Amino acid sequence: MPVKSLDSSVRKWPDKHAVHQAAKMWSDREANRRPELMRLGYFGSYARGDRGVGSDLDLVALVSESPVPFETRSRDWDLNSLPVPAHLLIYTASEWHAMEQEDGRFIRMLRRETVCA
């Protein structure tokens, strides 16, 4: 999380490398815990390289299947070990396939920007 010096109002935010390393370690742990996890990556400002103080980490996961509705899938994924606030979108393989068939702006952006964690 951001660190503020006691004698300064300047906040330091973790750099891209530190966030990538933390995301990779988190991804490896999740892969061991979740056999349904097929792929995990991040997109957005950290992937593009234009992150700054206050930027969050946008994560996307592909799972083989899930009985849990899309809106609540990420509730039982612990993101607290990541050094910045994070948001996780979890798609099943069939949902991902449907998005690819539609070829909308969001899936095109994910294809272009996503960095494997």
Number of C-alpha atoms within 10 A of each C-alpha: 13 12 10 12 9 7 6 7 8 11 12 14 19 19 14 16 10 13 19 22 14 17 24 17 15 18 19 13 11 16 15 10 10 10 10 15 20 14 14 24 21 25 20 19 16 22 19 13 11 10 17 14 13 14 16 17 23 18 20 20 21 19 19 15 15 13 7 9 10 13 9 10 15 16 9 7 9 10 16 11 13 19 20 19 15 16 13 18 16 22 21 19 17 13 16 17 12 11 16 14 10 10 12 10 10 11 15 12 13 15 12 12 17 19 18 17 20
